[in-house]
Amino acid sequence: MKDTISNRRGSFELGACIDLVPDKEAGQRNSSMAAGRDHLPCAAASTEAYFRAAAAILAMRPGSSEPDMSAALLKRHYGLAGSITTLSSEVERTDEVNLSDGRQLILKTSTRPEAIDSFRFQTAAMAGLQGAAGFVAPEVLRTSSGALMFEQEGVCGYLQTRIEGIPLHRAMSTPDLLFRTGSALARLNLALEQVNVPAAHRPVLWHVGCWSRLMELEQYLPSGSIADSVRVAMAEYAEFVEPQISNVAWQVTHNDPSPFNMMVTGQGMGFIDFGDGCWSPRIQDLAIAASHVATDSTLPLGGAEHPIAG
């Protein structure tokens, strides 16, 4: 019964989203889909050169600027001062900035050349989402010169607002919350489809076009059932999914809507960390989000039916 109700709610929600899009915007969306198929960015991302460039970025050690440099950059490019705390981060340096007026901001910086394109993508994507309804995204604060990001003597970076809330992986996982998560993700994708961003085709190892080559890294998998499951999944992808991947709608996507990058806030579901975003199949965002909640083997879809319905 719950599955039936969820499916009906999902059908209603999808219909509501379609009804909210004016005919002109719907035409633009169809044009975007056609352009995605004509452009076939998957072909470029499937090349040896793309994969090698993306893998080389992963192999580099994370860099970080000196603690006092963050304060200097904040003052020089934004005219702001506050207490700074370094947060954990995979690649770039991420600092929490607490201003005297109570505002909390996030400053991201990097000395790595490839970070320039990544930051260009992230800032343009978040700036393009401002004003969109149905979800929450960080706001990019412009520099004193009006730019979305800054570059200074080998260091680049940007400043954004910090979303207040609870990471989804720490929240009580209920069917209603997961449904609302799927609904918010749908609205995020609808908004991202209208955003024109630079560097959407930069090398990203997690791009779906790289998947058929990722088994080169299988030597690093833990032995046993995990490695076996990965081999089966990748073989099924190569046989059944990859030949059809160009037939689905492509657009700018978040590409990593995991429970660690989704926030439960008082204003709705929030999305953070657009660093893996790129031009990829629209449905990939839903697939990634759903895979993280498919944890109950007694259910046909393991629990993923709730975000899918949303």
KOLSERO-595040 format. One record per residue (C-alpha): residue number from 1; residue in one letter; y, z, x. Coordinates in steps of 0.1 Angstrom, whole numbers. Example, Ala and Ser with C-alpha at 12.3 -4.5 7.8 and 13.67 -1.06 7.14 Angstrom:
BEGIN
[1,'a',[-45,78,123]]
[2,'s',[-11,71,137]]
END
This chain:
BEGIN
[1,'m',[0,0,0]]
[2,'k',[24,9,28]]
[3,'d',[17,-24,45]]
[4,'t',[24,-43,12]]
[5,'i',[57,-25,7]]
[6,'s',[67,-31,43]]
[7,'n',[60,-68,40]]
[8,'r',[80,-70,8]]
[9,'r',[109,-52,24]]
[10,'g',[106,-75,54]]
[11,'s',[108,-106,32]]
[12,'f',[138,-92,14]]
[13,'e',[155,-83,46]]
[14,'l',[150,-117,61]]
[15,'g',[163,-133,29]]
[16,'a',[193,-111,31]]
[17,'c',[200,-121,67]]
[18,'i',[198,-158,58]]
[19,'d',[221,-153,28]]
[20,'l',[247,-136,50]]
[21,'v',[250,-167,72]]
[22,'p',[275,-193,59]]
[23,'d',[264,-229,56]]
[24,'k',[286,-239,86]]
[25,'e',[270,-212,108]]
[26,'a',[235,-221,96]]
[27,'g',[242,-257,107]]
[28,'q',[254,-244,141]]
[29,'r',[222,-224,143]]
[30,'n',[200,-254,136]]
[31,'s',[220,-274,162]]
[32,'s',[214,-245,187]]
[33,'m',[177,-247,180]]
[34,'a',[176,-284,185]]
[35,'a',[196,-281,217]]
[36,'g',[172,-255,230]]
[37,'r',[143,-278,225]]
[38,'d',[162,-307,241]]
[39,'h',[173,-287,270]]
[40,'l',[138,-271,275]]
[41,'p',[150,-244,300]]
[42,'c',[114,-233,301]]
[43,'a',[107,-264,322]]
[44,'a',[132,-253,349]]
[45,'a',[120,-217,347]]
[46,'s',[84,-229,352]]
[47,'t',[91,-245,385]]
[48,'e',[79,-231,419]]
[49,'a',[115,-228,431]]
[50,'y',[126,-207,401]]
[51,'f',[96,-184,405]]
[52,'r',[101,-179,442]]
[53,'a',[138,-171,438]]
[54,'a',[130,-146,410]]
[55,'a',[102,-130,430]]
[56,'a',[124,-128,461]]
[57,'i',[150,-108,441]]
[58,'l',[123,-83,430]]
[59,'a',[111,-78,466]]
[60,'m',[146,-68,478]]
[61,'r',[153,-31,482]]
[62,'p',[179,-17,458]]
[63,'g',[213,-13,474]]
[64,'s',[240,12,467]]
[65,'s',[276,18,476]]
[66,'e',[289,50,490]]
[67,'p',[297,77,463]]
[68,'d',[334,76,472]]
[69,'m',[335,38,468]]
[70,'s',[328,41,431]]
[71,'a',[359,63,426]]
[72,'a',[380,39,447]]
[73,'l',[368,9,427]]
[74,'l',[374,27,394]]
[75,'k',[410,35,404]]
[76,'r',[418,2,419]]
[77,'h',[404,-21,391]]
[78,'y',[409,1,361]]
[79,'g',[435,26,370]]
[80,'l',[412,54,360]]
[81,'a',[399,86,376]]
[82,'g',[372,110,366]]
[83,'s',[341,129,377]]
[84,'i',[313,105,387]]
[85,'t',[275,111,386]]
[86,'t',[250,86,399]]
[87,'l',[222,78,374]]
[88,'s',[188,63,382]]
[89,'s',[187,25,382]]
[90,'e',[163,-2,391]]
[91,'v',[186,-25,410]]
[92,'e',[223,-20,407]]
[93,'r',[241,13,412]]
[94,'t',[248,30,379]]
[95,'d',[274,58,377]]
[96,'e',[283,79,347]]
[97,'v',[321,84,346]]
[98,'n',[336,114,327]]
[99,'l',[373,110,321]]
[100,'s',[396,139,315]]
[101,'d',[402,128,279]]
[102,'g',[365,133,271]]
[103,'r',[354,97,272]]
[104,'q',[321,88,289]]
[105,'l',[318,54,306]]
[106,'i',[292,36,327]]
[107,'l',[302,19,360]]
[108,'k',[278,-6,374]]
[109,'t',[282,-19,409]]
[110,'s',[262,-39,434]]
[111,'t',[265,-54,469]]
[112,'r',[238,-79,463]]
[113,'p',[250,-116,459]]
[114,'e',[226,-123,430]]
[115,'a',[243,-94,411]]
[116,'i',[274,-116,405]]
[117,'d',[255,-139,381]]
[118,'s',[237,-110,365]]
[119,'f',[269,-92,359]]
[120,'r',[286,-123,346]]
[121,'f',[258,-127,321]]
[122,'q',[258,-90,310]]
[123,'t',[295,-87,305]]
[124,'a',[299,-120,286]]
[125,'a',[269,-111,264]]
[126,'m',[283,-76,255]]
[127,'a',[318,-90,251]]
[128,'g',[305,-116,227]]
[129,'l',[287,-90,206]]
[130,'q',[319,-70,198]]
[131,'g',[326,-70,161]]
[132,'a',[290,-79,151]]
[133,'a',[274,-58,124]]
[134,'g',[240,-42,120]]
[135,'f',[236,-27,155]]
[136,'v',[255,-10,183]]
[137,'a',[262,-24,217]]
[138,'p',[283,-11,247]]
[139,'e',[318,-24,249]]
[140,'v',[330,-39,282]]
[141,'l',[363,-25,295]]
[142,'r',[385,-52,311]]
[143,'t',[400,-47,345]]
[144,'s',[437,-42,350]]
[145,'s',[439,-80,355]]
[146,'g',[421,-87,322]]
[147,'a',[387,-97,337]]
[148,'l',[353,-87,324]]
[149,'m',[341,-78,359]]
[150,'f',[355,-74,394]]
[151,'e',[346,-87,429]]
[152,'q',[360,-70,460]]
[153,'e',[349,-73,496]]
[154,'g',[312,-79,489]]
[155,'v',[311,-55,459]]
[156,'c',[310,-66,423]]
[157,'g',[308,-45,392]]
[158,'y',[320,-38,356]]
[159,'l',[328,-8,334]]
[160,'q',[314,-2,299]]
[161,'t',[314,24,272]]
[162,'r',[284,47,270]]
[163,'i',[264,48,238]]
[164,'e',[258,83,225]]
[165,'g',[224,88,209]]
[166,'i',[187,94,215]]
[167,'p',[165,68,233]]
[168,'l',[140,54,209]]
[169,'h',[111,66,231]]
[170,'r',[123,102,225]]
[171,'a',[128,99,188]]
[172,'m',[103,108,161]]
[173,'s',[86,74,155]]
[174,'t',[84,69,117]]
[175,'p',[77,37,97]]
[176,'d',[113,38,84]]
[177,'l',[128,41,119]]
[178,'l',[107,13,132]]
[179,'f',[116,-9,103]]
[180,'r',[153,-2,110]]
[181,'t',[147,-10,146]]
[182,'g',[133,-44,137]]
[183,'s',[162,-51,113]]
[184,'a',[187,-42,140]]
[185,'l',[170,-64,165]]
[186,'a',[171,-93,141]]
[187,'r',[208,-89,137]]
[188,'l',[212,-86,175]]
[189,'n',[194,-120,179]]
[190,'l',[215,-136,152]]
[191,'a',[246,-124,170]]
[192,'l',[234,-135,204]]
[193,'e',[226,-169,191]]
[194,'q',[263,-175,186]]
[195,'v',[273,-162,221]]
[196,'n',[281,-186,249]]
[197,'v',[274,-169,282]]
[198,'p',[274,-180,318]]
[199,'a',[243,-176,341]]
[200,'a',[218,-176,313]]
[201,'h',[195,-197,335]]
[202,'r',[197,-176,366]]
[203,'p',[163,-166,381]]
[204,'v',[147,-138,361]]
[205,'l',[111,-129,370]]
[206,'w',[104,-117,335]]
[207,'h',[114,-151,320]]
[208,'v',[85,-164,299]]
[209,'g',[85,-196,321]]
[210,'c',[72,-175,350]]
[211,'w',[43,-159,332]]
[212,'s',[17,-185,342]]
[213,'r',[25,-178,379]]
[214,'l',[26,-140,377]]
[215,'m',[-11,-137,384]]
[216,'e',[-2,-143,420]]
[217,'l',[8,-106,419]]
[218,'e',[-25,-94,405]]
[219,'q',[-35,-78,438]]
[220,'y',[-10,-51,430]]
[221,'l',[-26,-42,397]]
[222,'p',[-46,-10,395]]
[223,'s',[-83,-18,395]]
[224,'g',[-104,-13,364]]
[225,'s',[-96,-18,327]]
[226,'i',[-59,-24,332]]
[227,'a',[-65,-53,355]]
[228,'d',[-92,-67,332]]
[229,'s',[-69,-65,302]]
[230,'v',[-40,-82,321]]
[231,'r',[-63,-111,331]]
[232,'v',[-75,-116,296]]
[233,'a',[-40,-115,282]]
[234,'m',[-26,-139,307]]
[235,'a',[-56,-163,303]]
[236,'e',[-50,-163,265]]
[237,'y',[-13,-169,270]]
[238,'a',[-20,-199,293]]
[239,'e',[-45,-214,268]]
[240,'f',[-28,-207,234]]
[241,'v',[8,-199,238]]
[242,'e',[22,-218,268]]
[243,'p',[14,-252,254]]
[244,'q',[34,-244,222]]
[245,'i',[63,-225,237]]
[246,'s',[87,-254,236]]
[247,'n',[82,-257,198]]
[248,'v',[99,-224,189]]
[249,'a',[136,-217,187]]
[250,'w',[153,-208,220]]
[251,'q',[185,-189,225]]
[252,'v',[202,-162,245]]
[253,'t',[180,-131,242]]
[254,'h',[180,-95,254]]
[255,'n',[146,-100,269]]
[256,'d',[138,-63,273]]
[257,'p',[142,-44,240]]
[258,'s',[119,-16,250]]
[259,'p',[121,20,236]]
[260,'f',[140,29,268]]
[261,'n',[167,3,260]]
[262,'m',[171,11,223]]
[263,'m',[192,41,212]]
[264,'v',[191,59,178]]
[265,'t',[228,66,171]]
[266,'g',[248,78,141]]
[267,'q',[262,42,137]]
[268,'g',[227,25,138]]
[269,'m',[203,13,164]]
[270,'g',[220,6,198]]
[271,'f',[209,-17,225]]
[272,'i',[217,-12,262]]
[273,'d',[208,-28,296]]
[274,'f',[212,-66,292]]
[275,'g',[203,-72,328]]
[276,'d',[171,-91,320]]
[277,'g',[187,-112,293]]
[278,'c',[184,-150,296]]
[279,'w',[178,-182,276]]
[280,'s',[143,-178,261]]
[281,'p',[123,-180,229]]
[282,'r',[140,-160,201]]
[283,'i',[108,-145,190]]
[284,'q',[102,-130,224]]
[285,'d',[125,-101,217]]
[286,'l',[105,-91,186]]
[287,'a',[72,-96,205]]
[288,'i',[84,-72,233]]
[289,'a',[97,-46,209]]
[290,'a',[66,-47,187]]
[291,'s',[42,-45,217]]
[292,'h',[56,-11,226]]
[293,'v',[47,4,192]]
[294,'a',[13,-11,188]]
[295,'t',[-5,22,195]]
[296,'d',[-27,28,165]]
[297,'s',[-60,9,168]]
[298,'t',[-69,18,132]]
[299,'l',[-41,-5,119]]
[300,'p',[-44,-43,117]]
[301,'l',[-12,-47,139]]
[302,'g',[-15,-13,156]]
[303,'g',[18,0,141]]
[304,'a',[38,-31,150]]
[305,'e',[39,-42,114]]
[306,'h',[70,-19,108]]
[307,'p',[94,-35,132]]
[308,'i',[80,-70,123]]
[309,'a',[87,-63,87]]
[310,'g',[123,-52,96]]
END
